[in-house]
Amino acid sequence: MKKPNRRFVTNLCTYLMVIIAFFVCRSMIDAGTMSRSMKGQLVPICAYIVMAISLNLTVGISGELSLGHAGFMSIGAFSGIIFAGWLRAVVPDVGNEVRLLLAILVGGVFALAAGFLIGIPVLRLRGDYLAIVTLAFGEIIRSLLNLCYFWLEGTDLRFSFGSSPDPAIKYLFNGPAGAQNVAKIPTETGFIGGFILVLVTLFVVLNLIGSRSGRAIMAARDNRIAAESVGVNITKYKMMAFTVSACLAGMAGALFGLNYSTLQSVKFNVDASIQVLVFVVLGGIGNIWGSIISAALLYVLPEMLRTFSTYRMLIYAIVLIIVMIITNLPLVRGFVTQLSNASERRRMHRDGKIRKGDAV
């Protein structure tokens, strides 16, 4: 009987970790032991977990530093809100679950299209130049959104760019004033949808990493010249990782946006992109487990520190610094490396690739 490989076991443990966390949260809600503020954070936590995993696909797996990820999230958020509002007017009886699902899909499609258009010029750059350009594109997206106006006339969706046509109109999206979410999804529905979206994101990213395309993406990351010499199309696979990442960010944005009654584009500024990057870096670049755990913990940490009033963000920053210092200590890194080597040696011994006493 063929034994499961290490990647399969790791992926299975990742899925189980998310499922167990979901049922723990559900049991706390049913028992009434979860605070109201924590309940309100469940949907944003799911959204930012998806954001961290998707950015890790670009930064950790593809090896490209992107600082405009919040721009794709904003496209997904506002396109999802506008679509959900239009759908509510056209089909009033549609359920919240169906509306949420369709809005997430629409947000993902629009973000994927934006990622493809942006990726054409951006992915010709590398390193710091790529980071600066993606940062600029994130700000351009936010600035363009501030000039857009959407409203309904009956069941018809209307659009204006540049200036507000009539102050008396009730807008779905009112430029700098943001979106009025007339189709707000209940928190419970959003949490279940967020849990499913996290599982879908894990399925897409983990299977992509383990596929032939994923190996090509990582080969291009590790040694571009060597990858090109064996026929790997660098542009194709970089674009694949970038667009998939953008699509998942847009889906997370739609989930995030439908959780609020109002939402402004300032929510998706540079700070939001840096925040997601912090989740990825602290969790470990290329480490999907780390992205999930760090996104969940670091998002709720400011709320947990609210009792410290004006000093809570100072304490939050100190915690980040301490975590970074500890994880980069030679002793800690050496211990993790020894554990990894020991695990690999046991696996090779079990598979018969080495005999007891042989050097690895």
WOJO-V919728 format. One record per helix or strand of 2 or more residues. SS is the DSSP state (alpha for helix, beta for strand). FROM is the first residue (numbers start at 1). LEN is the number of residues. If there is no record, write none. Layout:
BEGIN
ss->SS from->FROM len->LEN
ss->SS from->FROM len->LEN
END
This chain:
BEGIN
ss->alpha from->6 len->26
ss->alpha from->36 len->26
ss->alpha from->69 len->22
ss->alpha from->96 len->27
ss->alpha from->127 len->19
ss->beta from->148 len->6
ss->beta from->156 len->6
ss->beta from->171 len->4
ss->alpha from->175 len->3
ss->beta from->179 len->2
ss->alpha from->187 len->24
ss->alpha from->212 len->11
ss->alpha from->224 len->6
ss->alpha from->234 len->24
ss->beta from->262 len->2
ss->alpha from->265 len->4
ss->alpha from->270 len->14
ss->alpha from->288 len->17
ss->alpha from->306 len->22
ss->alpha from->330 len->21
END
